[in-house]
């Protein structure tokens, strides 16, 4: 299993050595995470700010708007009653036109204030535009926080499976390049042999076929194996077919 980094960053710590057995999830390489931690702290602050803005709408702005609406309703009712009295008195000749005009102007102002107060209640309510904007800002901040958490997690390279570390091409202080192989891990469990077989022998291969394997490290031994995979494509450069066999224990 090839082990690499997703991001390019300087290596600060390698807590494992070649030949060491590791468990899935063990830390293999620690990258410099100062920028990622700063970005995470900033994202957390943005979430807190957006959440505070939403709470302010629910707990302060909306109740204040509702109270202003109630007050505007009362003022509008009072202005309408005053206008109707002035209109009645004007018809009887007890007041002049200017007084009636003043009462009408006061009613128009009160009605305008009532409409504005109603809009403030609507826009700050759960179905209003201000509330929607605040909710969207909170969701965006939360998404940025999750992205920052992922970035921070990428600074820690962990073993994907149990196994033995058999190769390492990185040292503390080096810059790990994204996508470049940094370590090689031999997974624990069944051993598999990968071989290249001449394409002219393809007709003689079959899944489940028994085989014998040998290794330079054990020149006097043979290992029973079983063919479990045959690549359907032929390597045009080598004129060979890749096959894999499980060693039988």
Beta strands, then each sheet from edge to edge (+ up, - down):
strand 1: 2-4
strand 2: 9-13
strand 3: 21-22
strand 4: 27-31
strand 5: 156-158
strand 6: 163-168
strand 7: 175-176
strand 8: 181-187
strand 9: 192-198
strand 10: 210-215
strand 11: 218-230
strand 12: 240-247
sheet 1: 1+ 8- 6+ 3-
sheet 2: 5+ 4- 2+ 7-
sheet 3: 9+ 12- 11+ 10-
end
